[in-house]
Amino acid sequence: MSAGGWIRPCHRWTAIVFTLTVLANFAARALQGGEPPAWITYAPLPALFLLLLTGLTMFVQPYIARRRSGKPLLHA
């Protein structure tokens, strides 16, 4: 499986994990009525960091592929 083959599913599943942790954060705030423990507040951050890495990788892949193929990056 190529890099593009595993990065996209990883990005999608990380987005699901991130969404669930954010929802859990809001639920904890609503049920507790105040500030939840720090580990609940910061739980979405590892998934957010992975989303940043995988998203930037997917963004850069077409440019790397074009550079490797020898095609110009800008069309005149």
C-alpha positions in Angstrom: 0.0 0.0 0.0 1.4 3.4 -1.0 1.7 6.4 1.3 -1.6 7.8 -0.1 -3.3 4.5 0.5 -2.8 4.5 4.3 -2.7 8.2 5.1 -6.3 8.9 3.9 -8.0 6.2 6.0 -5.7 7.2 9.0 -6.9 10.8 8.5 -10.5 9.8 8.4 -10.3 7.6 11.5 -8.4 10.2 13.4 -11.1 12.7 12.5 -13.7 10.3 14.0 -11.6 10.0 17.2 -11.1 13.8 17.4 -14.9 14.4 17.0 -15.7 11.9 19.7 -13.2 13.4 22.1 -14.6 16.9 21.5 -18.1 15.6 22.0 -17.0 13.9 25.2 -15.4 17.2 26.3 -18.7 19.1 25.8 -20.7 16.4 27.6 -18.3 16.4 30.5 -18.6 20.2 30.8 -22.4 20.0 30.6 -22.7 17.2 33.1 -20.2 18.5 35.6 -21.5 22.1 35.3 -18.0 23.6 35.4 -14.5 23.0 34.4 -13.7 19.3 33.9 -10.4 17.7 34.7 -7.4 18.7 32.6 -7.1 15.2 30.9 -10.6 15.6 29.5 -9.9 19.2 28.3 -6.7 18.2 26.6 -7.8 14.8 25.3 -8.6 16.0 21.7 -5.1 17.5 21.2 -3.2 14.3 20.2 -5.9 13.5 17.6 -5.7 17.1 16.4 -2.0 16.9 16.0 -2.3 13.7 13.9 -5.0 15.4 11.8 -2.5 18.2 11.1 0.2 15.9 10.1 -1.9 13.7 7.9 -3.8 16.6 6.4 -0.5 18.4 5.5 0.9 15.2 4.0 -2.2 14.8 1.8 -2.0 18.5 0.8 1.7 18.2 -0.3 1.5 14.8 -2.1 0.3 16.2 -5.5 3.2 18.7 -5.5 5.7 16.0 -4.7 4.4 13.7 -7.4 4.5 16.5 -10.0 8.1 17.4 -9.0 9.2 13.7 -9.3 7.5 13.3 -12.7 9.4 16.4 -14.0 6.2 18.3 -14.9 6.3 22.1 -14.2 4.4 23.2 -11.0 2.8 26.2 -12.7 1.1 26.2 -16.1 1.9 29.2 -18.2 
